[in-house]
Amino acid sequence: MSDAAQTALPDRLSNDPDSPFYVADLIENGVGIKFNGQEKTNVTEYCISEGWIRVSAGKTLDRKGKPMTLMLKGKVEPYVQPKA
């Protein structure tokens, strides 16, 4: 991972358009997450400085119709996904 790619990503990012941490340009380009050394594909939000990710909990929805999430703590390594 290059330092330039890592510095381009914010400390906290969400894929929920209603979140204040949503950045459409980054989400459209694709952001990958390595969590504790493993690739995660179901991450809905992350925070590098606090060391956590939110992952969707199956197909369960909350009362507002949004997916239920679980917060997992560990080492978070976001990266910009390479173009195919």
LUMVO-91658 format. One line per field, with one value per atom (N, C-alpha, C, CB): chain; residue in three letters; atom name; x, y, z. Coordinates in nm, 2 decimals. Glycine has a CB too. Layout:
REM residues N
unit <- c(A | ...) $
code <- c(ALA | ...) $
site <- c(CA | ...) $
px <- c(X | ...) $
py <- c(Y | ...) $
pz <- c(Z | ...) $
END
This chain:
REM residues 84
unit <- c(A | A | A | A | A | A | A | A | A | A | A | A | A | A | A | A | A | A | A | A | A | A | A | A | A | A | A | A | A | A | A | A | A | A | A | A | A | A | A | A | A | A | A | A | A | A | A | A | A | A | A | A | A | A | A | A | A | A | A | A | A | A | A | A | A | A | A | A | A | A | A | A | A | A | A | A | A | A | A | A | A | A | A | A | A | A | A | A | A | A | A | A | A | A | A | A | A | A | A | A | A | A | A | A | A | A | A | A | A | A | A | A | A | A | A | A | A | A | A | A | A | A | A | A | A | A | A | A | A | A | A | A | A | A | A | A | A | A | A | A | A | A | A | A | A | A | A | A | A | A | A | A | A | A | A | A | A | A | A | A | A | A | A | A | A | A | A | A | A | A | A | A | A | A | A | A | A | A | A | A | A | A | A | A | A | A | A | A | A | A | A | A | A | A | A | A | A | A | A | A | A | A | A | A | A | A | A | A | A | A | A | A | A | A | A | A | A | A | A | A | A | A | A | A | A | A | A | A | A | A | A | A | A | A | A | A | A | A | A | A | A | A | A | A | A | A | A | A | A | A | A | A | A | A | A | A | A | A | A | A | A | A | A | A | A | A | A | A | A | A | A | A | A | A | A | A | A | A | A | A | A | A | A | A | A | A | A | A | A | A | A | A | A | A | A | A | A | A | A | A | A | A | A | A | A | A | A | A | A | A | A | A | A | A | A | A | A | A | A | A | A | A | A | A | A | A | A | A | A | A | A | A | A | A | A | A) $
code <- c(MET | MET | MET | MET | SER | SER | SER | SER | ASP | ASP | ASP | ASP | ALA | ALA | ALA | ALA | ALA | ALA | ALA | ALA | GLN | GLN | GLN | GLN | THR | THR | THR | THR | ALA | ALA | ALA | ALA | LEU | LEU | LEU | LEU | PRO | PRO | PRO | PRO | ASP | ASP | ASP | ASP | ARG | ARG | ARG | ARG | LEU | LEU | LEU | LEU | SER | SER | SER | SER | ASN | ASN | ASN | ASN | ASP | ASP | ASP | ASP | PRO | PRO | PRO | PRO | ASP | ASP | ASP | ASP | SER | SER | SER | SER | PRO | PRO | PRO | PRO | PHE | PHE | PHE | PHE | TYR | TYR | TYR | TYR | VAL | VAL | VAL | VAL | ALA | ALA | ALA | ALA | ASP | ASP | ASP | ASP | LEU | LEU | LEU | LEU | ILE | ILE | ILE | ILE | GLU | GLU | GLU | GLU | ASN | ASN | ASN | ASN | GLY | GLY | GLY | GLY | VAL | VAL | VAL | VAL | GLY | GLY | GLY | GLY | ILE | ILE | ILE | ILE | LYS | LYS | LYS | LYS | PHE | PHE | PHE | PHE | ASN | ASN | ASN | ASN | GLY | GLY | GLY | GLY | GLN | GLN | GLN | GLN | GLU | GLU | GLU | GLU | LYS | LYS | LYS | LYS | THR | THR | THR | THR | ASN | ASN | ASN | ASN | VAL | VAL | VAL | VAL | THR | THR | THR | THR | GLU | GLU | GLU | GLU | TYR | TYR | TYR | TYR | CYS | CYS | CYS | CYS | ILE | ILE | ILE | ILE | SER | SER | SER | SER | GLU | GLU | GLU | GLU | GLY | GLY | GLY | GLY | TRP | TRP | TRP | TRP | ILE | ILE | ILE | ILE | ARG | ARG | ARG | ARG | VAL | VAL | VAL | VAL | SER | SER | SER | SER | ALA | ALA | ALA | ALA | GLY | GLY | GLY | GLY | LYS | LYS | LYS | LYS | THR | THR | THR | THR | LEU | LEU | LEU | LEU | ASP | ASP | ASP | ASP | ARG | ARG | ARG | ARG | LYS | LYS | LYS | LYS | GLY | GLY | GLY | GLY | LYS | LYS | LYS | LYS | PRO | PRO | PRO | PRO | MET | MET | MET | MET | THR | THR | THR | THR | LEU | LEU | LEU | LEU | MET | MET | MET | MET | LEU | LEU | LEU | LEU | LYS | LYS | LYS | LYS | GLY | GLY | GLY | GLY | LYS | LYS | LYS | LYS | VAL | VAL | VAL | VAL | GLU | GLU | GLU | GLU | PRO | PRO | PRO | PRO | TYR | TYR | TYR | TYR | VAL | VAL | VAL | VAL | GLN | GLN | GLN | GLN | PRO | PRO | PRO | PRO | LYS | LYS | LYS | LYS | ALA | ALA | ALA | ALA) $
site <- c(N | CA | C | CB | N | CA | C | CB | N | CA | C | CB | N | CA | C | CB | N | CA | C | CB | N | CA | C | CB | N | CA | C | CB | N | CA | C | CB | N | CA | C | CB | N | CA | C | CB | N | CA | C | CB | N | CA | C | CB | N | CA | C | CB | N | CA | C | CB | N | CA | C | CB | N | CA | C | CB | N | CA | C | CB | N | CA | C | CB | N | CA | C | CB | N | CA | C | CB | N | CA | C | CB | N | CA | C | CB | N | CA | C | CB | N | CA | C | CB | N | CA | C | CB | N | CA | C | CB | N | CA | C | CB | N | CA | C | CB | N | CA | C | CB | N | CA | C | CB | N | CA | C | CB | N | CA | C | CB | N | CA | C | CB | N | CA | C | CB | N | CA | C | CB | N | CA | C | CB | N | CA | C | CB | N | CA | C | CB | N | CA | C | CB | N | CA | C | CB | N | CA | C | CB | N | CA | C | CB | N | CA | C | CB | N | CA | C | CB | N | CA | C | CB | N | CA | C | CB | N | CA | C | CB | N | CA | C | CB | N | CA | C | CB | N | CA | C | CB | N | CA | C | CB | N | CA | C | CB | N | CA | C | CB | N | CA | C | CB | N | CA | C | CB | N | CA | C | CB | N | CA | C | CB | N | CA | C | CB | N | CA | C | CB | N | CA | C | CB | N | CA | C | CB | N | CA | C | CB | N | CA | C | CB | N | CA | C | CB | N | CA | C | CB | N | CA | C | CB | N | CA | C | CB | N | CA | C | CB | N | CA | C | CB | N | CA | C | CB | N | CA | C | CB | N | CA | C | CB | N | CA | C | CB | N | CA | C | CB | N | CA | C | CB | N | CA | C | CB | N | CA | C | CB | N | CA | C | CB | N | CA | C | CB | N | CA | C | CB | N | CA | C | CB | N | CA | C | CB | N | CA | C | CB | N | CA | C | CB) $
px <- c(0.08 | 0.00 | 0.09 | -0.09 | 0.06 | 0.14 | 0.09 | 0.14 | 0.18 | 0.14 | 0.04 | 0.26 | 0.06 | -0.03 | -0.18 | 0.02 | -0.19 | -0.33 | -0.39 | -0.33 | -0.31 | -0.36 | -0.40 | -0.27 | -0.32 | -0.35 | -0.47 | -0.23 | -0.50 | -0.62 | -0.75 | -0.62 | -0.75 | -0.87 | -0.89 | -0.87 | -1.01 | -1.04 | -1.03 | -1.18 | -1.02 | -1.01 | -1.14 | -0.98 | -1.25 | -1.38 | -1.46 | -1.46 | -1.52 | -1.60 | -1.72 | -1.51 | -1.83 | -1.95 | -2.01 | -2.06 | -2.08 | -2.14 | -2.29 | -2.13 | -2.34 | -2.47 | -2.49 | -2.52 | -2.57 | -2.58 | -2.63 | -2.67 | -2.70 | -2.75 | -2.64 | -2.87 | -2.53 | -2.42 | -2.34 | -2.33 | -2.30 | -2.21 | -2.07 | -2.19 | -2.04 | -1.91 | -1.91 | -1.86 | -2.02 | -2.04 | -1.96 | -2.19 | -1.88 | -1.81 | -1.84 | -1.66 | -1.93 | -1.97 | -1.86 | -2.08 | -1.77 | -1.66 | -1.57 | -1.57 | -1.54 | -1.46 | -1.54 | -1.42 | -1.67 | -1.75 | -1.76 | -1.89 | -1.79 | -1.80 | -1.67 | -1.84 | -1.55 | -1.43 | -1.39 | -1.31 | -1.45 | -1.42 | -1.32 | -1.39 | -1.36 | -1.27 | -1.27 | -1.31 | -1.16 | -1.15 | -1.10 | -1.05 | -1.13 | -1.10 | -1.03 | -1.22 | -0.91 | -0.85 | -0.87 | -0.70 | -0.93 | -0.96 | -0.89 | -1.11 | -0.79 | -0.71 | -0.65 | -0.80 | -0.60 | -0.53 | -0.62 | -0.44 | -0.75 | -0.84 | -0.93 | -0.93 | -0.95 | -1.03 | -1.18 | -1.01 | -1.24 | -1.39 | -1.46 | -1.41 | -1.57 | -1.65 | -1.79 | -1.68 | -1.82 | -1.96 | -1.95 | -2.03 | -1.84 | -1.82 | -1.91 | -1.67 | -1.98 | -2.07 | -2.01 | -2.20 | -1.92 | -1.85 | -1.72 | -1.94 | -1.62 | -1.50 | -1.44 | -1.39 | -1.36 | -1.29 | -1.15 | -1.36 | -1.04 | -0.91 | -0.86 | -0.82 | -0.87 | -0.82 | -0.88 | -0.84 | -1.01 | -1.07 | -1.06 | -1.22 | -1.02 | -1.00 | -1.12 | -0.91 | -1.22 | -1.34 | -1.40 | -1.45 | -1.49 | -1.57 | -1.71 | -1.51 | -1.80 | -1.94 | -1.97 | -2.04 | -2.02 | -2.06 | -2.21 | -1.97 | -2.27 | -2.41 | -2.43 | -2.47 | -2.54 | -2.58 | -2.69 | -2.63 | -2.64 | -2.74 | -2.84 | -2.81 | -2.96 | -3.06 | -3.16 | -3.15 | -3.12 | -3.20 | -3.20 | -3.15 | -3.32 | -3.34 | -3.39 | -3.44 | -3.35 | -3.40 | -3.54 | -3.30 | -3.59 | -3.73 | -3.74 | -3.78 | -3.62 | -3.62 | -3.59 | -3.51 | -3.58 | -3.56 | -3.41 | -3.64 | -3.32 | -3.18 | -3.12 | -3.10 | -3.02 | -2.96 | -2.90 | -2.85 | -2.92 | -2.87 | -2.72 | -2.93 | -2.63 | -2.49 | -2.43 | -2.43 | -2.31 | -2.23 | -2.10 | -2.21 | -2.06 | -1.93 | -1.82 | -1.93 | -1.71 | -1.60 | -1.48 | -1.58 | -1.40 | -1.28 | -1.16 | -1.27 | -1.06 | -0.93 | -0.86 | -0.96 | -0.76 | -0.68 | -0.75 | -0.54 | -0.77 | -0.84 | -0.74 | -0.95 | -0.74 | -0.65 | -0.74 | -0.54 | -0.78 | -0.86 | -0.76 | -0.95 | -0.81 | -0.73 | -0.82 | -0.63 | -0.77 | -0.85 | -0.83 | -0.80 | -0.95 | -0.94 | -0.89 | -1.08 | -0.80 | -0.75 | -0.86 | -0.64 | -0.85 | -0.94 | -0.93 | -0.92 | -1.04 | -1.04 | -1.01 | -1.16) $
py <- c(-0.12 | 0.00 | 0.12 | 0.00 | 0.22 | 0.34 | 0.44 | 0.40 | 0.53 | 0.63 | 0.73 | 0.70 | 0.75 | 0.85 | 0.80 | 0.87 | 0.67 | 0.61 | 0.61 | 0.47 | 0.59 | 0.59 | 0.73 | 0.52 | 0.83 | 0.96 | 1.02 | 1.05 | 0.97 | 1.02 | 0.98 | 0.97 | 0.88 | 0.83 | 0.90 | 0.68 | 0.94 | 1.00 | 0.91 | 1.07 | 0.96 | 0.88 | 0.80 | 0.97 | 0.86 | 0.79 | 0.81 | 0.85 | 0.70 | 0.70 | 0.60 | 0.65 | 0.64 | 0.56 | 0.55 | 0.63 | 0.44 | 0.43 | 0.46 | 0.29 | 0.52 | 0.56 | 0.71 | 0.54 | 0.74 | 0.88 | 0.98 | 0.88 | 0.93 | 1.02 | 1.05 | 0.95 | 0.98 | 1.00 | 1.13 | 0.88 | 1.20 | 1.31 | 1.27 | 1.40 | 1.14 | 1.08 | 1.02 | 0.98 | 1.05 | 0.99 | 1.08 | 0.98 | 1.02 | 1.10 | 1.02 | 1.11 | 1.07 | 1.00 | 0.96 | 1.08 | 1.05 | 1.03 | 0.91 | 1.15 | 0.90 | 0.78 | 0.65 | 0.80 | 0.66 | 0.53 | 0.48 | 0.56 | 0.58 | 0.54 | 0.48 | 0.66 | 0.53 | 0.48 | 0.34 | 0.58 | 0.32 | 0.19 | 0.19 | 0.08 | 0.16 | 0.15 | 0.01 | 0.26 | -0.05 | -0.18 | -0.17 | -0.27 | -0.27 | -0.26 | -0.39 | -0.24 | -0.38 | -0.50 | -0.48 | -0.51 | -0.57 | -0.56 | -0.68 | -0.57 | -0.65 | -0.75 | -0.84 | -0.83 | -0.79 | -0.86 | -0.94 | -0.96 | -0.93 | -1.01 | -0.91 | -1.10 | -0.94 | -0.86 | -0.87 | -0.91 | -0.75 | -0.75 | -0.68 | -0.67 | -0.74 | -0.69 | -0.63 | -0.80 | -0.65 | -0.61 | -0.49 | -0.73 | -0.41 | -0.30 | -0.18 | -0.25 | -0.12 | -0.01 | 0.12 | -0.03 | 0.12 | 0.24 | 0.19 | 0.31 | 0.28 | 0.25 | 0.38 | 0.19 | 0.36 | 0.47 | 0.42 | 0.52 | 0.48 | 0.43 | 0.47 | 0.49 | 0.59 | 0.64 | 0.57 | 0.79 | 0.53 | 0.46 | 0.31 | 0.50 | 0.26 | 0.12 | 0.03 | 0.07 | 0.07 | -0.01 | 0.00 | 0.04 | -0.10 | -0.11 | -0.14 | -0.21 | -0.11 | -0.15 | -0.24 | -0.03 | -0.36 | -0.46 | -0.49 | -0.59 | -0.51 | -0.55 | -0.68 | -0.54 | -0.69 | -0.81 | -0.89 | -0.78 | -0.95 | -1.03 | -0.94 | -1.13 | -0.99 | -0.91 | -0.84 | -1.00 | -0.83 | -0.77 | -0.62 | -0.80 | -0.56 | -0.42 | -0.35 | -0.38 | -0.23 | -0.16 | -0.10 | -0.04 | -0.02 | 0.03 | 0.14 | 0.08 | 0.19 | 0.29 | 0.23 | 0.40 | 0.09 | 0.02 | 0.01 | 0.09 | 0.05 | 0.05 | -0.08 | 0.17 | -0.14 | -0.26 | -0.25 | -0.31 | -0.35 | -0.35 | -0.37 | -0.46 | -0.32 | -0.33 | -0.37 | -0.20 | -0.43 | -0.47 | -0.39 | -0.62 | -0.35 | -0.28 | -0.38 | -0.15 | -0.39 | -0.47 | -0.39 | -0.58 | -0.42 | -0.34 | -0.42 | -0.30 | -0.35 | -0.41 | -0.31 | -0.54 | -0.36 | -0.28 | -0.26 | -0.35 | -0.14 | -0.10 | -0.05 | 0.00 | -0.11 | -0.06 | -0.04 | -0.17 | 0.08 | 0.11 | 0.13 | 0.23 | 0.11 | 0.13 | 0.16 | 0.01 | 0.23 | 0.26 | 0.13 | 0.39 | 0.08 | -0.04 | -0.01 | -0.11 | -0.10 | -0.07 | -0.08 | -0.17 | 0.00 | 0.00 | -0.13 | 0.12 | -0.19 | -0.32 | -0.29 | -0.39) $
pz <- c(0.00 | 0.00 | 0.00 | 0.12 | -0.09 | -0.09 | 0.01 | -0.24 | 0.05 | 0.15 | 0.09 | 0.20 | -0.04 | -0.11 | -0.11 | -0.25 | -0.14 | -0.14 | 0.00 | -0.19 | 0.10 | 0.24 | 0.29 | 0.33 | 0.25 | 0.30 | 0.23 | 0.28 | 0.11 | 0.04 | 0.10 | -0.11 | 0.19 | 0.26 | 0.39 | 0.28 | 0.43 | 0.55 | 0.67 | 0.55 | 0.79 | 0.91 | 0.93 | 1.03 | 0.89 | 0.91 | 0.78 | 1.03 | 0.74 | 0.62 | 0.63 | 0.50 | 0.57 | 0.58 | 0.44 | 0.67 | 0.41 | 0.28 | 0.28 | 0.22 | 0.40 | 0.42 | 0.37 | 0.56 | 0.27 | 0.22 | 0.33 | 0.10 | 0.43 | 0.54 | 0.64 | 0.60 | 0.64 | 0.74 | 0.71 | 0.74 | 0.81 | 0.78 | 0.74 | 0.91 | 0.74 | 0.70 | 0.56 | 0.81 | 0.49 | 0.36 | 0.26 | 0.32 | 0.17 | 0.06 | -0.07 | 0.09 | -0.15 | -0.27 | -0.36 | -0.34 | -0.38 | -0.48 | -0.44 | -0.49 | -0.31 | -0.26 | -0.27 | -0.12 | -0.24 | -0.24 | -0.38 | -0.18 | -0.48 | -0.62 | -0.68 | -0.70 | -0.63 | -0.68 | -0.62 | -0.65 | -0.50 | -0.44 | -0.33 | -0.54 | -0.21 | -0.10 | -0.04 | 0.01 | -0.02 | 0.03 | 0.18 | -0.04 | 0.26 | 0.40 | 0.44 | 0.49 | 0.50 | 0.57 | 0.72 | 0.53 | 0.78 | 0.93 | 1.00 | 0.95 | 1.08 | 1.15 | 1.05 | 1.25 | 0.93 | 0.83 | 0.74 | 0.90 | 0.75 | 0.66 | 0.58 | 0.74 | 0.46 | 0.37 | 0.41 | 0.22 | 0.42 | 0.46 | 0.35 | 0.59 | 0.31 | 0.20 | 0.24 | 0.09 | 0.37 | 0.42 | 0.52 | 0.48 | 0.50 | 0.59 | 0.55 | 0.60 | 0.64 | 0.61 | 0.66 | 0.68 | 0.76 | 0.81 | 0.88 | 0.91 | 0.88 | 0.95 | 1.02 | 0.86 | 1.12 | 1.18 | 1.22 | 1.31 | 1.15 | 1.17 | 1.31 | 1.07 | 1.35 | 1.48 | 1.60 | 1.49 | 1.60 | 1.71 | 1.69 | 1.72 | 1.57 | 1.55 | 1.55 | 1.65 | 1.47 | 1.46 | 1.32 | 1.56 | 1.29 | 1.17 | 1.20 | 1.06 | 1.12 | 1.13 | 1.02 | 1.14 | 1.05 | 0.94 | 0.95 | 0.95 | 0.84 | 0.84 | 0.90 | 0.70 | 0.98 | 1.05 | 0.97 | 1.20 | 0.87 | 0.79 | 0.71 | 0.87 | 0.70 | 0.64 | 0.73 | 0.55 | 0.86 | 0.96 | 0.94 | 1.10 | 0.95 | 0.94 | 1.07 | 0.83 | 1.09 | 1.21 | 1.18 | 1.25 | 1.27 | 1.25 | 1.15 | 1.38 | 1.11 | 1.00 | 0.86 | 1.03 | 0.86 | 0.73 | 0.69 | 0.63 | 0.78 | 0.74 | 0.80 | 0.80 | 0.74 | 0.79 | 0.93 | 0.70 | 1.02 | 1.15 | 1.13 | 1.24 | 1.22 | 1.21 | 1.34 | 1.16 | 1.34 | 1.45 | 1.45 | 1.46 | 1.56 | 1.57 | 1.61 | 1.66 | 1.53 | 1.57 | 1.59 | 1.45 | 1.69 | 1.72 | 1.68 | 1.87 | 1.62 | 1.58 | 1.49 | 1.50 | 1.41 | 1.32 | 1.19 | 1.30 | 1.15 | 1.03 | 0.93 | 1.06 | 0.81 | 0.70 | 0.57 | 0.68 | 0.55 | 0.42 | 0.31 | 0.44 | 0.19 | 0.07 | -0.05 | 0.04 | -0.15 | -0.27 | -0.35 | -0.34 | -0.40 | -0.48 | -0.62 | -0.49 | -0.67 | -0.81 | -0.91 | -0.84 | -1.02 | -1.13 | -1.21 | -1.22 | -1.25 | -1.32 | -1.47 | -1.30) $
END
